[in-house]
Amino acid sequence: MNLPDNPRALLRHLYDVAVQRALPLHNTAAHLPAPPEGRTLVLGAGKAGGAMAQAVEAFWPADAPLSGLVVTRHGHTPPRPAGLAQRIEVVEAAHPVPDEAGLRAAQRILALTQGLTADDLVLCLISGGGSALLTLPCEGLTLQDKQRINRQLLDCGAHIGEMNTVRKHLSAIKGGRLAAACAPARVVTLTISDVPGDDVSVIASGPTVADATTCADALDILCRHGIAVPQAVRERLESGALETPKPGDPRLAGCETRLIATPQQSLEAAAEAARALGLRAYILSDEIEGESREVGRVHAALARSTALGRSAFEAPCVILSGGETTVTVRPRAEGQPKGRGGRAGEFCMGLAQALSGQPGVWALAADTDGIDGVEDNAGALVAPDTLARAASRGLKLADHLDRNDAYGFFGPLGDLVHTGPTHTNVNDFRALLVR
């Protein structure tokens, strides 16, 4: 197959290259510390948790003690390679809304930190999704409270930094608290970034990283988005009783964080793959945030101007971007079906609407973990004939946008991107082909 002549196959190839670059098995060995004099305890959470645990098992010396517990999303534990002994327990829990399994896993992880000494090493494996998977509500907050607050944060369009500021201050394990519990052991965190700017204090709400945000910040976010918390918890936020460990906290003095995969690295791998096929490749940014449909419209304007020869980018080319956009869920009219879809699909609807059938432009947007929101697709594809094919099937894009229903729009067109869990997560991947 000649990929440059097949836009869909080309875009899927670039996505696959980006995901491959972020797989733990390709990135872990160089970042592992030497075994300690004492024992090595592995703790972790995230969508890449199972794959990260297997990578550590593959590269850790066979004669060095190794044990621990990692929690990942349901269905995201990779098949175990033949001959690879399991030394790290992997359990599964719900994402993006936490569940009882995640609560039990967090309780067990915190309990495993008891009795650690200065001769021990705690190897923490952290990746995107860990905020929901590692859930341990603060005193006065129930799991049901956390579930409600999490849903409201997801639906209101709060960006990841805001969401995780709240999560840290309503948790007994996030925002540096896990690292504090590990003292006096040395803590080395291996992390895969899924956040704009690779801020390690934001990834999975930074369970092993000092937190510069405050209780006042969390209260402000809750108030601005109209999210209620129990009165007793609100009072503890107001008094600062739920404050997180701050930079300079002596309990975190022995902590170190190593980024093993980032969104920028994956975008650069995709750009290199495009150039190898004879295409120009441009990376906009790995830090793009904002309302998904609006980000789609901005990308459409850039693609259209490039197709018309009016931009700094020269066609034929591929335009790449990453980051983490948001979706504000619109209220439904009575009797209206609930929309299905996530950030990538919402981006594609905004893009398709703004392109309005522009010739010579194709696009793919997908989440690098293989799941767009809570559906079974990673994202979607847009082509010059998307709107025409939709009209022939009686699909009205504006109606689907009104109810955040990307799955219902792209599904009948055969334009959903299905990958299954990829066992990594460097967040949004977007590629526009302009010919």
C-alpha positions in Angstrom: 0.0 0.0 0.0 1.3 3.4 -0.9 0.5 5.4 2.2 0.7 8.9 0.8 -2.0 7.9 -1.7 -4.3 6.6 1.0 -5.1 9.5 3.5 -6.9 7.3 6.0 -4.2 4.7 6.2 -1.5 7.4 6.4 -3.2 9.2 9.3 -3.7 5.9 11.1 0.0 5.1 10.5 1.1 8.3 12.1 -1.1 7.7 15.1 0.3 4.2 15.5 3.9 5.6 15.4 3.0 8.1 18.0 1.6 5.4 20.3 4.6 3.1 19.8 7.0 5.9 20.8 5.2 6.1 24.2 5.1 2.4 25.1 6.7 1.6 28.4 8.7 -1.3 27.1 10.6 1.1 24.8 11.3 3.7 27.4 11.8 2.2 30.9 15.2 0.5 31.0 17.3 3.7 30.7 15.4 5.3 33.7 15.6 2.5 36.2 17.6 3.2 39.4 20.0 0.6 40.7 18.6 -1.9 43.2 19.0 -0.6 46.8 20.5 -2.3 49.9 17.1 -3.0 51.2 13.9 -4.0 49.4 12.3 -2.5 46.3 8.6 -1.8 46.5 6.7 -0.9 43.3 3.6 1.2 43.6 1.6 2.9 40.8 -1.5 4.0 39.1 -2.6 4.9 35.6 -3.8 3.7 32.3 -0.2 2.6 31.4 0.2 1.0 34.9 0.0 -2.7 33.7 2.5 -2.1 30.9 4.8 -0.1 33.1 4.9 -2.9 35.7 5.7 -5.5 33.0 8.5 -3.3 31.7 10.0 -3.0 35.2 9.7 -6.8 35.6 11.5 -7.3 32.2 14.4 -5.1 33.0 14.9 -5.5 36.8 17.7 -7.9 37.8 16.3 -11.3 38.3 18.2 -11.8 41.6 17.1 -8.5 43.1 13.9 -8.5 45.3 10.9 -6.9 43.7 7.3 -6.7 44.8 4.4 -4.2 44.8 0.9 -3.2 43.6 -0.2 -1.2 40.6 -3.8 -0.2 39.6 -4.9 0.4 36.0 -8.1 0.8 34.2 -10.5 -2.1 33.6 -9.3 -3.9 30.4 -6.0 -2.1 30.2 -3.7 -4.8 31.6 -1.7 -6.1 28.6 -1.2 -9.8 27.9 1.8 -11.1 29.8 4.7 -12.1 27.5 5.7 -15.7 27.6 8.3 -16.4 30.2 8.0 -13.1 32.1 7.5 -13.9 35.8 5.0 -11.7 37.6 6.5 -10.0 40.6 4.2 -6.9 40.8 0.5 -7.4 41.4 -1.8 -5.5 38.9 -5.4 -4.8 39.8 -8.1 -2.9 37.7 -10.5 -0.2 38.6 -12.9 2.3 36.9 -12.0 5.4 35.0 -12.9 8.3 34.6 -15.3 8.0 37.5 -13.7 6.2 40.5 -15.2 3.0 42.0 -14.9 0.7 45.0 -12.1 -1.2 43.3 -10.0 1.9 43.0 -10.7 2.8 46.7 -9.5 -0.7 47.8 -6.4 -0.5 45.7 -5.5 3.0 47.1 -6.0 1.7 50.7 -3.7 -1.3 50.0 -1.1 0.9 48.3 -1.0 3.3 51.3 -0.8 0.3 53.7 2.2 -1.1 51.8 4.3 2.0 52.7 4.3 1.1 56.4 7.6 0.0 57.8 9.8 1.3 55.0 13.4 2.3 55.9 16.1 4.5 54.5 17.6 1.4 52.9 14.5 0.7 50.8 13.5 2.0 47.4 10.0 2.8 46.3 9.6 2.8 42.6 6.4 4.6 41.7 4.8 4.1 38.2 2.6 7.0 37.4 0.6 7.7 34.2 -2.5 9.5 33.1 -5.8 8.3 34.6 -4.2 7.8 38.0 -6.3 10.5 39.5 -9.5 8.4 39.2 -7.8 5.0 39.7 -6.0 6.0 42.9 -8.9 7.3 44.9 -8.8 7.6 48.6 -11.3 10.3 49.9 -10.2 12.6 52.7 -11.9 12.4 56.1 -15.5 13.5 55.8 -15.9 12.6 52.1 -17.4 9.4 50.9 -16.7 7.5 47.7 -20.1 8.6 46.4 -19.2 12.2 47.1 -16.0 11.8 45.1 -17.9 10.2 42.2 -20.3 13.0 42.1 -17.6 15.7 42.2 -15.6 13.9 39.6 -18.6 13.7 37.2 -19.3 17.4 37.7 -15.7 18.3 37.1 -15.8 16.3 33.9 -19.1 17.7 32.7 -18.4 21.4 33.5 -15.4 21.8 31.1 -12.8 22.3 33.9 -9.3 21.9 32.5 -7.0 19.2 33.9 -5.1 21.5 36.2 -8.3 22.7 37.8 -9.6 19.1 38.2 -6.4 17.9 39.8 -6.1 20.8 42.2 -9.5 19.8 43.6 -8.7 16.1 43.6 -5.4 16.7 45.5 -7.1 18.5 48.3 -10.0 16.1 48.6 -7.6 13.0 48.8 -5.6 11.2 51.4 -3.1 9.9 48.9 -2.6 12.5 46.1 -0.7 15.8 46.0 2.5 14.4 47.5 0.8 12.4 50.2 1.9 9.0 48.9 5.5 10.1 48.9 5.2 11.5 52.4 3.9 8.2 53.6 7.0 6.4 52.0 9.5 8.4 54.1 12.3 7.7 54.9 12.6 5.4 51.9 14.0 6.8 48.6 11.2 7.4 46.1 11.9 7.3 42.4 8.8 8.0 40.2 8.8 7.0 36.6 6.0 8.8 34.8 4.4 9.1 31.4 3.1 12.6 30.8 -0.5 13.1 29.6 -0.7 16.8 30.6 0.1 20.0 28.8 3.6 21.2 29.7 4.5 17.9 31.3 3.9 19.2 34.8 4.7 16.2 37.0 2.6 17.7 39.9 -0.5 17.5 37.7 0.0 14.0 36.2 -2.3 11.7 38.1 -2.6 14.5 40.6 1.0 14.1 41.6 0.9 11.5 44.4 4.6 11.6 44.8 5.3 15.3 44.0 5.1 18.4 46.2 2.0 20.5 45.5 2.2 24.3 45.1 -1.6 24.7 44.8 -3.6 25.4 48.0 -6.9 24.7 49.7 -8.0 28.2 48.7 -7.3 27.4 45.0 -9.4 24.2 45.3 -12.3 26.2 46.9 -12.2 28.8 44.2 -12.5 26.2 41.5 -15.4 24.4 43.2 -17.2 27.7 43.7 -16.6 28.9 40.1 -18.1 25.7 38.7 -20.9 25.5 41.2 -19.7 22.2 42.7 -20.8 21.5 46.3 -18.9 19.6 49.0 -20.1 18.5 52.4 -20.0 21.4 54.9 -17.5 19.7 57.1 -15.1 19.3 54.2 -15.7 22.8 53.1 -14.8 24.0 56.6 -11.6 22.0 56.5 -10.7 23.5 53.1 -11.4 27.0 54.5 -9.2 26.4 57.5 -6.4 24.8 55.5 -6.7 21.5 57.3 -6.6 19.6 54.0 -3.4 21.3 52.8 -1.0 19.1 50.7 2.7 18.7 51.2 4.5 21.7 49.8 7.9 22.2 48.0 10.6 21.9 50.6 8.7 19.4 52.8 11.4 17.3 54.4 9.4 14.1 53.9 9.8 14.6 50.2 13.6 15.3 50.3 14.4 11.8 49.0 12.0 11.9 46.0 13.0 12.1 42.3 10.8 12.0 39.2 11.9 10.8 35.8 9.7 11.4 32.7 10.0 8.4 30.4 7.5 9.4 27.7 5.9 12.7 26.7 3.4 14.0 24.2 6.1 16.0 22.4 8.2 12.9 21.8 5.3 11.1 20.2 4.5 14.1 18.0 8.1 14.2 16.9 8.0 10.5 16.1 4.9 11.0 13.9 6.5 14.0 12.2 9.6 11.9 11.4 7.4 9.1 10.0 5.6 11.6 7.8 8.8 13.1 6.4 10.1 9.6 5.7 7.1 9.3 3.4 8.0 12.5 1.6 5.6 14.8 3.3 6.4 18.0 5.1 5.4 17.9 8.8 4.7 20.7 11.2 4.1 20.4 14.9 1.8 23.1 16.3 2.2 22.3 20.0 1.9 19.5 22.5 0.1 21.9 25.0 -3.1 22.8 23.2 -6.0 23.2 25.6 -9.5 24.7 25.3 -13.0 23.6 24.3 -12.7 20.7 21.9 -15.0 21.9 19.2 -13.4 25.3 19.2 -10.0 23.9 19.0 -11.3 21.9 16.0 -12.5 25.1 14.3 -9.1 26.8 14.8 -7.4 23.8 13.2 -9.9 23.9 10.4 -9.0 27.6 9.7 -5.3 26.7 9.6 -5.8 23.7 7.3 -8.1 25.7 5.0 -5.6 28.5 4.6 -2.8 26.0 4.0 -4.8 24.3 1.3 -5.3 27.7 -0.4 -1.7 28.6 -0.1 -2.2 31.4 2.4 -0.4 30.1 5.4 3.2 29.7 6.5 2.8 25.9 6.1 3.3 24.5 2.6 1.2 21.8 1.2 1.3 18.9 0.8 1.9 18.5 4.5 0.9 17.0 7.8 0.0 19.3 10.7 0.3 17.7 14.1 -0.8 18.8 17.6 -1.4 17.4 21.1 -2.5 18.5 24.5 -5.7 18.0 26.5 -8.9 19.7 25.4 -12.2 19.7 27.3 -15.8 19.1 26.5 -18.6 21.0 28.3 -21.6 18.7 28.3 -24.7 20.6 27.1 -28.0 20.2 29.0 -30.3 17.8 27.2 -33.9 18.6 26.2 -36.5 16.3 27.8 -36.6 13.1 25.9 -33.4 13.8 24.0 -31.0 10.8 24.0 -27.7 11.1 25.8 -24.8 11.9 23.6 -21.8 9.6 23.4 -18.2 10.5 22.7 -15.2 12.3 24.1 -12.7 15.0 23.4 -11.3 13.6 20.1 -14.8 13.1 18.6 -15.9 16.5 19.7 -12.8 18.0 18.1 -13.6 16.2 14.8 -17.2 17.5 14.8 -16.0 21.1 15.2 -13.4 20.6 12.6 -15.8 19.0 10.1 -18.3 21.8 10.6 -15.7 24.5 10.0 -14.1 22.8 7.1 -17.5 22.5 5.4 -16.2 20.0 2.8 -12.9 21.7 2.1 -11.2 19.7 -0.7 -7.8 18.2 0.0 -8.0 18.0 3.8 -8.3 14.9 5.9 -7.9 14.5 9.7 -7.6 12.0 12.5 -8.0 12.9 16.2 -7.7 10.2 18.8 -6.7 9.6 22.4 -3.4 7.8 22.7 -4.8 5.4 25.4 -7.2 4.0 22.8 -10.4 5.2 24.5 -12.1 8.5 23.7 -14.1 9.3 26.9 -15.9 6.1 28.0 -16.7 4.6 24.6 -14.9 1.8 22.7 -13.3 4.0 20.1 -10.0 6.0 20.3 -11.3 8.9 18.1 -12.6 9.6 14.6 -11.6 10.6 11.1 -12.7 13.5 9.0 -12.6 13.6 5.1 -13.6 16.1 2.5 -16.8 14.2 1.9 -17.8 13.7 5.6 -20.7 16.2 5.6 -22.0 14.9 2.2 -22.0 11.3 3.4 -23.6 12.4 6.7 -26.4 14.2 4.8 -27.1 11.2 2.6 -27.8 9.2 5.9 -29.9 11.9 7.4 -27.3 12.9 10.0 -27.3 16.5 11.0 -23.9 17.6 12.5 -25.4 20.5 14.4 -27.8 18.3 16.2 -25.0 15.9 17.2 -22.9 18.8 18.4 -25.8 20.1 20.5 -25.9 16.9 22.5 -22.1 16.1 22.4 -22.8 13.0 20.3 -19.7 12.3 18.2 -20.1 8.6 18.5 -23.6 8.7 17.0 -22.4 11.0 14.2 -19.2 9.2 13.1 -20.3 5.7 13.8 -22.8 5.3 11.0 -20.2 6.8 8.6 -17.7 4.1 9.5 -15.3 6.9 10.6 -14.7 5.9 14.2 -11.1 4.9 15.0 -10.9 1.7 17.0 -7.6 0.5 18.5 -8.5 -1.1 21.8 -6.4 -0.2 24.9 -2.9 0.8 23.8 -1.3 0.4 27.3 0.1 3.9 27.3 -1.2 7.5 27.5 0.3 10.7 26.2 -3.1 12.3 25.7 -4.6 13.8 22.6 -3.1 13.1 19.1 -4.3 15.1 16.1 -3.1 14.9 12.6 -4.3 16.9 9.6 -3.3 16.0 6.1 -3.4 18.9 3.6 -2.8 18.0 -0.1 
